[in-house]
Amino acid sequence: MNPAIGFIGLGNMGWPMMARLLTAGFPVVAFDVREDVLAKATALGAQSADSVRAVADRCETILASLPTPQVSESVVAEVAAGSRVQRFVDLSTVGGQAAQRNHEVLGVHDIAALDSPVSGGMHGAQAGTLAIMVSGPRSEFDLLAPVFEVFGRAIFVSEQPGAAQTMKLINNLMAATTLAATAEVMVMGVKAGLSADVMIDVLNAGSGGTHASRDKFPRAVLPRTFDYGFATGLMTKDVRLYLDEATTLGLPVEMAATVQRIWEHTLHAEGPESDFTSVIKPMEEAAGVIVEGGQR
């Protein structure tokens, strides 16, 4: 029998990861601030806890999927006071600086910290095809291999605290940039009279193809569902974190700053809970067009 794993945060990403652990036969002790979500987790087979501290008193391994660095650091402060916890795996995107602070807080209590942000969105979490970037003690990474395999492919980045977070910010800036750029050129093409379907076909057959054109647009933009599963507020947060870290390193951020302006505008226009594929909507409104599939 596998030992119980604590799971804190049952949002769009945390819920399917927690569910996959249950399906794989791992007992789960779950906590979320929303009582209705926690009740659903219990109905699915998880054990419930009434606080973060209660999870840390019952489980040696705790995983967390949290929305912001501030929430992550608050959770870590409670985890550090637990009586049983030995390792904390942060699946959130919080940035390198917050990860380093978490590492220090946990280290005082001899709790291993693993920064383990994920990429692949809600669909990847559901399918178990996430990319998991991990930094922390290599021995702990090896120990948790069976857990990571439930979620997808784990890639060990470094033993340096925060290194995986830096890698995730790099990844997400690329994702934010390609999605915004694809949206802009698709709007331009439709305005010029081109078919959205044909443009996607050509981009994907040529050098302009990106993950946005291959997956995000066919799945969520062309059918106008805007339900890819990642919030505009979270993407904007990740772009901000990239800029903070790059600026701290004294690096030029001309392109990142431009991308940030696009996402801040989308956040203002569409709201933080909108799907991040909604980045195209303000562009469409400005151009007076709709980028829609089925118009060949």
C-alpha positions as protocol buffer text, in pm:
chain_id: "A"
residue {
  index: 1
  type: MET
  ca { x: 0 y: 0 z: 0 }
}
residue {
  index: 2
  type: ASN
  ca { x: 136 y: 339 z: -96 }
}
residue {
  index: 3
  type: PRO
  ca { x: 169 y: 593 z: 187 }
}
residue {
  index: 4
  type: ALA
  ca { x: -81 y: 878 z: 188 }
}
residue {
  index: 5
  type: ILE
  ca { x: 17 y: 1186 z: -8 }
}
residue {
  index: 6
  type: GLY
  ca { x: -102 y: 1530 z: 94 }
}
residue {
  index: 7
  type: PHE
  ca { x: -245 y: 1751 z: -179 }
}
residue {
  index: 8
  type: ILE
  ca { x: -317 y: 2119 z: -121 }
}
residue {
  index: 9
  type: GLY
  ca { x: -503 y: 2328 z: -380 }
}
residue {
  index: 10
  type: LEU
  ca { x: -771 y: 2169 z: -598 }
}
residue {
  index: 11
  type: GLY
  ca { x: -809 y: 2422 z: -878 }
}
residue {
  index: 12
  type: ASN
  ca { x: -805 y: 2370 z: -1255 }
}
residue {
  index: 13
  type: MET
  ca { x: -463 y: 2203 z: -1237 }
}
residue {
  index: 14
  type: GLY
  ca { x: -465 y: 2060 z: -887 }
}
residue {
  index: 15
  type: TRP
  ca { x: -793 y: 1876 z: -917 }
}
residue {
  index: 16
  type: PRO
  ca { x: -702 y: 1654 z: -1217 }
}
residue {
  index: 17
  type: MET
  ca { x: -358 y: 1582 z: -1069 }
}
residue {
  index: 18
  type: MET
  ca { x: -514 y: 1480 z: -739 }
}
residue {
  index: 19
  type: ALA
  ca { x: -766 y: 1266 z: -925 }
}
residue {
  index: 20
  type: ARG
  ca { x: -490 y: 1090 z: -1119 }
}
residue {
  index: 21
  type: LEU
  ca { x: -312 y: 1005 z: -793 }
}
residue {
  index: 22
  type: LEU
  ca { x: -630 y: 840 z: -664 }
}
residue {
  index: 23
  type: THR
  ca { x: -675 y: 647 z: -990 }
}
residue {
  index: 24
  type: ALA
  ca { x: -311 y: 529 z: -967 }
}
residue {
  index: 25
  type: GLY
  ca { x: -376 y: 389 z: -620 }
}
residue {
  index: 26
  type: PHE
  ca { x: -218 y: 656 z: -403 }
}
residue {
  index: 27
  type: PRO
  ca { x: -418 y: 745 z: -90 }
}
residue {
  index: 28
  type: VAL
  ca { x: -461 y: 1123 z: -81 }
}
residue {
  index: 29
  type: VAL
  ca { x: -521 y: 1361 z: 208 }
}
residue {
  index: 30
  type: ALA
  ca { x: -662 y: 1673 z: 45 }
}
residue {
  index: 31
  type: PHE
  ca { x: -719 y: 2031 z: 150 }
}
residue {
  index: 32
  type: ASP
  ca { x: -872 y: 2327 z: -30 }
}
residue {
  index: 33
  type: VAL
  ca { x: -1015 y: 2648 z: 110 }
}
residue {
  index: 34
  type: ARG
  ca { x: -1341 y: 2580 z: -79 }
}
residue {
  index: 35
  type: GLU
  ca { x: -1553 y: 2340 z: 121 }
}
residue {
  index: 36
  type: ASP
  ca { x: -1762 y: 2232 z: -179 }
}
residue {
  index: 37
  type: VAL
  ca { x: -1453 y: 2131 z: -375 }
}
residue {
  index: 38
  type: LEU
  ca { x: -1316 y: 1943 z: -76 }
}
residue {
  index: 39
  type: ALA
  ca { x: -1647 y: 1758 z: -44 }
}
residue {
  index: 40
  type: LYS
  ca { x: -1620 y: 1651 z: -409 }
}
residue {
  index: 41
  type: ALA
  ca { x: -1266 y: 1526 z: -347 }
}
residue {
  index: 42
  type: THR
  ca { x: -1391 y: 1319 z: -55 }
}
residue {
  index: 43
  type: ALA
  ca { x: -1666 y: 1175 z: -275 }
}
residue {
  index: 44
  type: LEU
  ca { x: -1397 y: 1079 z: -528 }
}
residue {
  index: 45
  type: GLY
  ca { x: -1207 y: 885 z: -263 }
}
residue {
  index: 46
  type: ALA
  ca { x: -969 y: 1132 z: -101 }
}
residue {
  index: 47
  type: GLN
  ca { x: -947 y: 1184 z: 272 }
}
residue {
  index: 48
  type: SER
  ca { x: -1015 y: 1542 z: 375 }
}
residue {
  index: 49
  type: ALA
  ca { x: -820 y: 1765 z: 611 }
}
residue {
  index: 50
  type: ASP
  ca { x: -951 y: 2082 z: 772 }
}
residue {
  index: 51
  type: SER
  ca { x: -628 y: 2282 z: 736 }
}
residue {
  index: 52
  type: VAL
  ca { x: -284 y: 2288 z: 576 }
}
residue {
  index: 53
  type: ARG
  ca { x: -134 y: 2206 z: 916 }
}
residue {
  index: 54
  type: ALA
  ca { x: -355 y: 1899 z: 944 }
}
residue {
  index: 55
  type: VAL
  ca { x: -220 y: 1770 z: 612 }
}
residue {
  index: 56
  type: ALA
  ca { x: 137 y: 1828 z: 735 }
}
residue {
  index: 57
  type: ASP
  ca { x: 61 y: 1637 z: 1054 }
}
residue {
  index: 58
  type: ARG
  ca { x: -65 y: 1333 z: 859 }
}
residue {
  index: 59
  type: CYS
  ca { x: 157 y: 1303 z: 548 }
}
residue {
  index: 60
  type: GLU
  ca { x: 531 y: 1271 z: 484 }
}
residue {
  index: 61
  type: THR
  ca { x: 494 y: 1400 z: 127 }
}
residue {
  index: 62
  type: ILE
  ca { x: 288 y: 1706 z: 42 }
}
residue {
  index: 63
  type: LEU
  ca { x: 213 y: 1837 z: -307 }
}
residue {
  index: 64
  type: ALA
  ca { x: 65 y: 2181 z: -366 }
}
residue {
  index: 65
  type: SER
  ca { x: -89 y: 2353 z: -668 }
}
residue {
  index: 66
  type: LEU
  ca { x: -144 y: 2717 z: -575 }
}
residue {
  index: 67
  type: PRO
  ca { x: -228 y: 3037 z: -766 }
}
residue {
  index: 68
  type: THR
  ca { x: 28 y: 3294 z: -648 }
}
residue {
  index: 69
  type: PRO
  ca { x: 366 y: 3328 z: -473 }
}
residue {
  index: 70
  type: GLN
  ca { x: 191 y: 3487 z: -176 }
}
residue {
  index: 71
  type: VAL
  ca { x: -42 y: 3189 z: -129 }
}
residue {
  index: 72
  type: SER
  ca { x: 249 y: 2949 z: -172 }
}
residue {
  index: 73
  type: GLU
  ca { x: 454 y: 3122 z: 98 }
}
residue {
  index: 74
  type: SER
  ca { x: 156 y: 3129 z: 333 }
}
residue {
  index: 75
  type: VAL
  ca { x: 101 y: 2756 z: 283 }
}
residue {
  index: 76
  type: VAL
  ca { x: 471 y: 2682 z: 335 }
}
residue {
  index: 77
  type: ALA
  ca { x: 465 y: 2865 z: 669 }
}
residue {
  index: 78
  type: GLU
  ca { x: 190 y: 2628 z: 785 }
}
residue {
  index: 79
  type: VAL
  ca { x: 352 y: 2319 z: 635 }
}
residue {
  index: 80
  type: ALA
  ca { x: 676 y: 2397 z: 819 }
}
residue {
  index: 81
  type: ALA
  ca { x: 493 y: 2360 z: 1152 }
}
residue {
  index: 82
  type: GLY
  ca { x: 370 y: 2008 z: 1069 }
}
residue {
  index: 83
  type: SER
  ca { x: 478 y: 1712 z: 1275 }
}
residue {
  index: 84
  type: ARG
  ca { x: 507 y: 1445 z: 1004 }
}
residue {
  index: 85
  type: VAL
  ca { x: 591 y: 1616 z: 675 }
}
residue {
  index: 86
  type: GLN
  ca { x: 936 y: 1540 z: 530 }
}
residue {
  index: 87
  type: ARG
  ca { x: 913 y: 1689 z: 180 }
}
residue {
  index: 88
  type: PHE
  ca { x: 713 y: 1963 z: 8 }
}
residue {
  index: 89
  type: VAL
  ca { x: 661 y: 1958 z: -369 }
}
residue {
  index: 90
  type: ASP
  ca { x: 540 y: 2289 z: -510 }
}
residue {
  index: 91
  type: LEU
  ca { x: 369 y: 2233 z: -845 }
}
residue {
  index: 92
  type: SER
  ca { x: 279 y: 2603 z: -863 }
}
residue {
  index: 93
  type: THR
  ca { x: 448 y: 2876 z: -1065 }
}
residue {
  index: 94
  type: VAL
  ca { x: 580 y: 3118 z: -804 }
}
residue {
  index: 95
  type: GLY
  ca { x: 914 y: 3244 z: -940 }
}
residue {
  index: 96
  type: GLY
  ca { x: 1268 y: 3177 z: -827 }
}
residue {
  index: 97
  type: GLN
  ca { x: 1278 y: 3426 z: -543 }
}
residue {
  index: 98
  type: ALA
  ca { x: 967 y: 3292 z: -368 }
}
residue {
  index: 99
  type: ALA
  ca { x: 1095 y: 2937 z: -418 }
}
residue {
  index: 100
  type: GLN
  ca { x: 1424 y: 3025 z: -252 }
}
residue {
  index: 101
  type: ARG
  ca { x: 1241 y: 3177 z: 45 }
}
residue {
  index: 102
  type: ASN
  ca { x: 1026 y: 2865 z: 74 }
}
residue {
  index: 103
  type: HIS
  ca { x: 1338 y: 2649 z: 63 }
}
residue {
  index: 104
  type: GLU
  ca { x: 1489 y: 2845 z: 350 }
}
residue {
  index: 105
  type: VAL
  ca { x: 1175 y: 2828 z: 565 }
}
residue {
  index: 106
  type: LEU
  ca { x: 1137 y: 2454 z: 514 }
}
residue {
  index: 107
  type: GLY
  ca { x: 1509 y: 2386 z: 553 }
}
residue {
  index: 108
  type: VAL
  ca { x: 1503 y: 2520 z: 909 }
}
residue {
  index: 109
  type: HIS
  ca { x: 1270 y: 2231 z: 990 }
}
residue {
  index: 110
  type: ASP
  ca { x: 1465 y: 1972 z: 785 }
}
residue {
  index: 111
  type: ILE
  ca { x: 1187 y: 1951 z: 528 }
}
residue {
  index: 112
  type: ALA
  ca { x: 1307 y: 1896 z: 171 }
}
residue {
  index: 113
  type: ALA
  ca { x: 1174 y: 2147 z: -82 }
}
residue {
  index: 114
  type: LEU
  ca { x: 1123 y: 2059 z: -448 }
}
residue {
  index: 115
  type: ASP
  ca { x: 1024 y: 2328 z: -696 }
}
residue {
  index: 116
  type: SER
  ca { x: 816 y: 2137 z: -949 }
}
residue {
  index: 117
  type: PRO
  ca { x: 617 y: 2370 z: -1176 }
}
residue {
  index: 118
  type: VAL
  ca { x: 426 y: 2202 z: -1457 }
}
residue {
  index: 119
  type: SER
  ca { x: 350 y: 2281 z: -1820 }
}
residue {
  index: 120
  type: GLY
  ca { x: 76 y: 2141 z: -2037 }
}
residue {
  index: 121
  type: GLY
  ca { x: -240 y: 2302 z: -1911 }
}
residue {
  index: 122
  type: MET
  ca { x: -556 y: 2149 z: -1775 }
}
residue {
  index: 123
  type: HIS
  ca { x: -579 y: 1899 z: -2061 }
}
residue {
  index: 124
  type: GLY
  ca { x: -225 y: 1779 z: -1990 }
}
residue {
  index: 125
  type: ALA
  ca { x: -310 y: 1742 z: -1621 }
}
residue {
  index: 126
  type: GLN
  ca { x: -615 y: 1535 z: -1709 }
}
residue {
  index: 127
  type: ALA
  ca { x: -428 y: 1316 z: -1958 }
}
residue {
  index: 128
  type: GLY
  ca { x: -110 y: 1272 z: -1753 }
}
residue {
  index: 129
  type: THR
  ca { x: 106 y: 1435 z: -2020 }
}
residue {
  index: 130
  type: LEU
  ca { x: 244 y: 1730 z: -1824 }
}
residue {
  index: 131
  type: ALA
  ca { x: 606 y: 1837 z: -1839 }
}
residue {
  index: 132
  type: ILE
  ca { x: 729 y: 1870 z: -1480 }
}
residue {
  index: 133
  type: MET
  ca { x: 1038 y: 2080 z: -1417 }
}
residue {
  index: 134
  type: VAL
  ca { x: 1203 y: 1987 z: -1088 }
}
residue {
  index: 135
  type: SER
  ca { x: 1479 y: 2142 z: -879 }
}
residue {
  index: 136
  type: GLY
  ca { x: 1585 y: 2034 z: -532 }
}
residue {
  index: 137
  type: PRO
  ca { x: 1767 y: 1737 z: -378 }
}
residue {
  index: 138
  type: ARG
  ca { x: 1831 y: 1475 z: -645 }
}
residue {
  index: 139
  type: SER
  ca { x: 1766 y: 1195 z: -398 }
}
residue {
  index: 140
  type: GLU
  ca { x: 1417 y: 1331 z: -333 }
}
residue {
  index: 141
  type: PHE
  ca { x: 1352 y: 1363 z: -706 }
}
residue {
  index: 142
  type: ASP
  ca { x: 1446 y: 997 z: -752 }
}
residue {
  index: 143
  type: LEU
  ca { x: 1229 y: 893 z: -457 }
}
residue {
  index: 144
  type: LEU
  ca { x: 926 y: 1070 z: -603 }
}
residue {
  index: 145
  type: ALA
  ca { x: 966 y: 930 z: -956 }
}
residue {
  index: 146
  type: PRO
  ca { x: 654 y: 707 z: -926 }
}
residue {
  index: 147
  type: VAL
  ca { x: 449 y: 1011 z: -825 }
}
residue {
  index: 148
  type: PHE
  ca { x: 578 y: 1231 z: -1106 }
}
residue {
  index: 149
  type: GLU
  ca { x: 507 y: 952 z: -1357 }
}
residue {
  index: 150
  type: VAL
  ca { x: 138 y: 980 z: -1274 }
}
residue {
  index: 151
  type: PHE
  ca { x: 139 y: 1339 z: -1402 }
}
residue {
  index: 152
  type: GLY
  ca { x: 365 y: 1310 z: -1706 }
}
residue {
  index: 153
  type: ARG
  ca { x: 734 y: 1352 z: -1778 }
}
residue {
  index: 154
  type: ALA
  ca { x: 957 y: 1490 z: -1502 }
}
residue {
  index: 155
  type: ILE
  ca { x: 1279 y: 1666 z: -1602 }
}
residue {
  index: 156
  type: PHE
  ca { x: 1542 y: 1729 z: -1336 }
}
residue {
  index: 157
  type: VAL
  ca { x: 1672 y: 2083 z: -1379 }
}
residue {
  index: 158
  type: SER
  ca { x: 1916 y: 2140 z: -1094 }
}
residue {
  index: 159
  type: GLU
  ca { x: 1968 y: 2103 z: -721 }
}
residue {
  index: 160
  type: GLN
  ca { x: 1973 y: 2483 z: -695 }
}
residue {
  index: 161
  type: PRO
  ca { x: 1659 y: 2611 z: -518 }
}
residue {
  index: 162
  type: GLY
  ca { x: 1436 y: 2803 z: -758 }
}
residue {
  index: 163
  type: ALA
  ca { x: 1603 y: 2678 z: -1076 }
}
residue {
  index: 164
  type: ALA
  ca { x: 1292 y: 2495 z: -1197 }
}
residue {
  index: 165
  type: GLN
  ca { x: 1086 y: 2807 z: -1134 }
}
residue {
  index: 166
  type: THR
  ca { x: 1319 y: 3009 z: -1355 }
}
residue {
  index: 167
  type: MET
  ca { x: 1286 y: 2743 z: -1623 }
}
residue {
  index: 168
  type: LYS
  ca { x: 906 y: 2757 z: -1596 }
}
residue {
  index: 169
  type: LEU
  ca { x: 905 y: 3136 z: -1634 }
}
residue {
  index: 170
  type: ILE
  ca { x: 1116 y: 3102 z: -1948 }
}
residue {
  index: 171
  type: ASN
  ca { x: 873 y: 2842 z: -2081 }
}
residue {
  index: 172
  type: ASN
  ca { x: 568 y: 3051 z: -2003 }
}
residue {
  index: 173
  type: LEU
  ca { x: 707 y: 3369 z: -2153 }
}
residue {
  index: 174
  type: MET
  ca { x: 760 y: 3173 z: -2475 }
}
residue {
  index: 175
  type: ALA
  ca { x: 404 y: 3040 z: -2453 }
}
residue {
  index: 176
  type: ALA
  ca { x: 263 y: 3388 z: -2381 }
}
residue {
  index: 177
  type: THR
  ca { x: 461 y: 3536 z: -2670 }
}
residue {
  index: 178
  type: THR
  ca { x: 369 y: 3277 z: -2932 }
}
residue {
  index: 179
  type: LEU
  ca { x: 0 y: 3284 z: -2837 }
}
residue {
  index: 180
  type: ALA
  ca { x: -13 y: 3663 z: -2857 }
}
residue {
  index: 181
  type: ALA
  ca { x: 187 y: 3674 z: -3182 }
}
residue {
  index: 182
  type: THR
  ca { x: -30 y: 3405 z: -3342 }
}
residue {
  index: 183
  type: ALA
  ca { x: -342 y: 3596 z: -3238 }
}
residue {
  index: 184
  type: GLU
  ca { x: -210 y: 3916 z: -3393 }
}
residue {
  index: 185
  type: VAL
  ca { x: -120 y: 3763 z: -3728 }
}
residue {
  index: 186
  type: MET
  ca { x: -446 y: 3567 z: -3747 }
}
residue {
  index: 187
  type: VAL
  ca { x: -642 y: 3888 z: -3697 }
}
residue {
  index: 188
  type: MET
  ca { x: -435 y: 4057 z: -3968 }
}
residue {
  index: 189
  type: GLY
  ca { x: -499 y: 3772 z: -4211 }
}
residue {
  index: 190
  type: VAL
  ca { x: -874 y: 3764 z: -4155 }
}
residue {
  index: 191
  type: LYS
  ca { x: -887 y: 4142 z: -4193 }
}
residue {
  index: 192
  type: ALA
  ca { x: -709 y: 4100 z: -4528 }
}
residue {
  index: 193
  type: GLY
  ca { x: -965 y: 3842 z: -4640 }
}
residue {
  index: 194
  type: LEU
  ca { x: -786 y: 3514 z: -4566 }
}
residue {
  index: 195
  type: SER
  ca { x: -956 y: 3205 z: -4424 }
}
residue {
  index: 196
  type: ALA
  ca { x: -863 y: 3135 z: -4060 }
}
residue {
  index: 197
  type: ASP
  ca { x: -862 y: 2759 z: -4128 }
}
residue {
  index: 198
  type: VAL
  ca { x: -632 y: 2795 z: -4427 }
}
residue {
  index: 199
  type: MET
  ca { x: -394 y: 3020 z: -4235 }
}
residue {
  index: 200
  type: ILE
  ca { x: -363 y: 2764 z: -3955 }
}
residue {
  index: 201
  type: ASP
  ca { x: -298 y: 2489 z: -4211 }
}
residue {
  index: 202
  type: VAL
  ca { x: -24 y: 2694 z: -4378 }
}
residue {
  index: 203
  type: LEU
  ca { x: 139 y: 2800 z: -4049 }
}
residue {
  index: 204
  type: ASN
  ca { x: 147 y: 2440 z: -3929 }
}
residue {
  index: 205
  type: ALA
  ca { x: 293 y: 2318 z: -4257 }
}
residue {
  index: 206
  type: GLY
  ca { x: 560 y: 2587 z: -4259 }
}
residue {
  index: 207
  type: SER
  ca { x: 809 y: 2760 z: -4036 }
}
residue {
  index: 208
  type: GLY
  ca { x: 548 y: 2974 z: -3859 }
}
residue {
  index: 209
  type: GLY
  ca { x: 390 y: 2685 z: -3673 }
}
residue {
  index: 210
  type: THR
  ca { x: 385 y: 2703 z: -3293 }
}
residue {
  index: 211
  type: HIS
  ca { x: 210 y: 2524 z: -3009 }
}
residue {
  index: 212
  type: ALA
  ca { x: -49 y: 2802 z: -3033 }
}
residue {
  index: 213
  type: SER
  ca { x: -125 y: 2730 z: -3399 }
}
residue {
  index: 214
  type: ARG
  ca { x: -107 y: 2351 z: -3361 }
}
residue {
  index: 215
  type: ASP
  ca { x: -314 y: 2314 z: -3046 }
}
residue {
  index: 216
  type: LYS
  ca { x: -456 y: 2626 z: -2881 }
}
residue {
  index: 217
  type: PHE
  ca { x: -616 y: 2779 z: -3190 }
}
residue {
  index: 218
  type: PRO
  ca { x: -776 y: 2461 z: -3330 }
}
residue {
  index: 219
  type: ARG
  ca { x: -897 y: 2360 z: -2984 }
}
residue {
  index: 220
  type: ALA
  ca { x: -1021 y: 2685 z: -2831 }
}
residue {
  index: 221
  type: VAL
  ca { x: -1004 y: 2986 z: -3067 }
}
residue {
  index: 222
  type: LEU
  ca { x: -1134 y: 2875 z: -3408 }
}
residue {
  index: 223
  type: PRO
  ca { x: -1438 y: 2700 z: -3253 }
}
residue {
  index: 224
  type: ARG
  ca { x: -1487 y: 3011 z: -3031 }
}
residue {
  index: 225
  type: THR
  ca { x: -1506 y: 2804 z: -2711 }
}
residue {
  index: 226
  type: PHE
  ca { x: -1219 y: 2980 z: -2532 }
}
residue {
  index: 227
  type: ASP
  ca { x: -1191 y: 2692 z: -2288 }
}
residue {
  index: 228
  type: TYR
  ca { x: -831 y: 2575 z: -2312 }
}
residue {
  index: 229
  type: GLY
  ca { x: -808 y: 2570 z: -1934 }
}
residue {
  index: 230
  type: PHE
  ca { x: -558 y: 2836 z: -1825 }
}
residue {
  index: 231
  type: ALA
  ca { x: -665 y: 3173 z: -1690 }
}
residue {
  index: 232
  type: THR
  ca { x: -561 y: 3511 z: -1828 }
}
residue {
  index: 233
  type: GLY
  ca { x: -483 y: 3623 z: -1473 }
}
residue {
  index: 234
  type: LEU
  ca { x: -238 y: 3337 z: -1422 }
}
residue {
  index: 235
  type: MET
  ca { x: -60 y: 3397 z: -1752 }
}
residue {
  index: 236
  type: THR
  ca { x: -30 y: 3767 z: -1674 }
}
residue {
  index: 237
  type: LYS
  ca { x: 110 y: 3678 z: -1332 }
}
residue {
  index: 238
  type: ASP
  ca { x: 372 y: 3452 z: -1491 }
}
residue {
  index: 239
  type: VAL
  ca { x: 480 y: 3720 z: -1738 }
}
residue {
  index: 240
  type: ARG
  ca { x: 517 y: 3966 z: -1451 }
}
residue {
  index: 241
  type: LEU
  ca { x: 730 y: 3715 z: -1259 }
}
residue {
  index: 242
  type: TYR
  ca { x: 954 y: 3668 z: -1563 }
}
residue {
  index: 243
  type: LEU
  ca { x: 1005 y: 4042 z: -1593 }
}
residue {
  index: 244
  type: ASP
  ca { x: 1080 y: 4073 z: -1220 }
}
residue {
  index: 245
  type: GLU
  ca { x: 1342 y: 3799 z: -1236 }
}
residue {
  index: 246
  type: ALA
  ca { x: 1499 y: 3916 z: -1562 }
}
residue {
  index: 247
  type: THR
  ca { x: 1516 y: 4275 z: -1435 }
}
residue {
  index: 248
  type: THR
  ca { x: 1679 y: 4156 z: -1112 }
}
residue {
  index: 249
  type: LEU
  ca { x: 1943 y: 3984 z: -1326 }
}
residue {
  index: 250
  type: GLY
  ca { x: 2004 y: 4311 z: -1514 }
}
residue {
  index: 251
  type: LEU
  ca { x: 1886 y: 4173 z: -1848 }
}
residue {
  index: 252
  type: PRO
  ca { x: 1721 y: 4355 z: -2139 }
}
residue {
  index: 253
  type: VAL
  ca { x: 1346 y: 4292 z: -2148 }
}
residue {
  index: 254
  type: GLU
  ca { x: 1225 y: 4484 z: -2453 }
}
residue {
  index: 255
  type: MET
  ca { x: 1030 y: 4192 z: -2600 }
}
residue {
  index: 256
  type: ALA
  ca { x: 905 y: 4068 z: -2263 }
}
residue {
  index: 257
  type: ALA
  ca { x: 785 y: 4418 z: -2177 }
}
residue {
  index: 258
  type: THR
  ca { x: 587 y: 4435 z: -2502 }
}
residue {
  index: 259
  type: VAL
  ca { x: 433 y: 4094 z: -2433 }
}
residue {
  index: 260
  type: GLN
  ca { x: 344 y: 4210 z: -2083 }
}
residue {
  index: 261
  type: ARG
  ca { x: 157 y: 4512 z: -2220 }
}
residue {
  index: 262
  type: ILE
  ca { x: -53 y: 4282 z: -2440 }
}
residue {
  index: 263
  type: TRP
  ca { x: -141 y: 4057 z: -2147 }
}
residue {
  index: 264
  type: GLU
  ca { x: -213 y: 4344 z: -1910 }
}
residue {
  index: 265
  type: HIS
  ca { x: -452 y: 4486 z: -2172 }
}
residue {
  index: 266
  type: THR
  ca { x: -620 y: 4145 z: -2207 }
}
residue {
  index: 267
  type: LEU
  ca { x: -649 y: 4118 z: -1829 }
}
residue {
  index: 268
  type: HIS
  ca { x: -820 y: 4457 z: -1814 }
}
residue {
  index: 269
  type: ALA
  ca { x: -1049 y: 4387 z: -2111 }
}
residue {
  index: 270
  type: GLU
  ca { x: -1144 y: 4024 z: -2048 }
}
residue {
  index: 271
  type: GLY
  ca { x: -1091 y: 3975 z: -1674 }
}
residue {
  index: 272
  type: PRO
  ca { x: -858 y: 3747 z: -1476 }
}
residue {
  index: 273
  type: GLU
  ca { x: -1086 y: 3442 z: -1497 }
}
residue {
  index: 274
  type: SER
  ca { x: -1113 y: 3449 z: -1875 }
}
residue {
  index: 275
  type: ASP
  ca { x: -934 y: 3176 z: -2066 }
}
residue {
  index: 276
  type: PHE
  ca { x: -594 y: 3291 z: -2187 }
}
residue {
  index: 277
  type: THR
  ca { x: -688 y: 3218 z: -2546 }
}
residue {
  index: 278
  type: SER
  ca { x: -908 y: 3528 z: -2505 }
}
residue {
  index: 279
  type: VAL
  ca { x: -593 y: 3732 z: -2578 }
}
residue {
  index: 280
  type: ILE
  ca { x: -723 y: 3752 z: -2935 }
}
residue {
  index: 281
  type: LYS
  ca { x: -1053 y: 3922 z: -2843 }
}
residue {
  index: 282
  type: PRO
  ca { x: -925 y: 4278 z: -2790 }
}
residue {
  index: 283
  type: MET
  ca { x: -732 y: 4247 z: -3115 }
}
residue {
  index: 284
  type: GLU
  ca { x: -1044 y: 4132 z: -3298 }
}
residue {
  index: 285
  type: GLU
  ca { x: -1244 y: 4418 z: -3153 }
}
residue {
  index: 286
  type: ALA
  ca { x: -985 y: 4673 z: -3264 }
}
residue {
  index: 287
  type: ALA
  ca { x: -979 y: 4525 z: -3615 }
}
residue {
  index: 288
  type: GLY
  ca { x: -1353 y: 4469 z: -3644 }
}
residue {
  index: 289
  type: VAL
  ca { x: -1318 y: 4101 z: -3736 }
}
residue {
  index: 290
  type: ILE
  ca { x: -1379 y: 3756 z: -3585 }
}
residue {
  index: 291
  type: VAL
  ca { x: -1124 y: 3475 z: -3626 }
}
residue {
  index: 292
  type: GLU
  ca { x: -1344 y: 3170 z: -3664 }
}
residue {
  index: 293
  type: GLY
  ca { x: -1312 y: 2824 z: -3810 }
}
residue {
  index: 294
  type: GLY
  ca { x: -1538 y: 2665 z: -4071 }
}
residue {
  index: 295
  type: GLN
  ca { x: -1504 y: 2959 z: -4311 }
}
residue {
  index: 296
  type: ARG
  ca { x: -1302 y: 2799 z: -4590 }
}
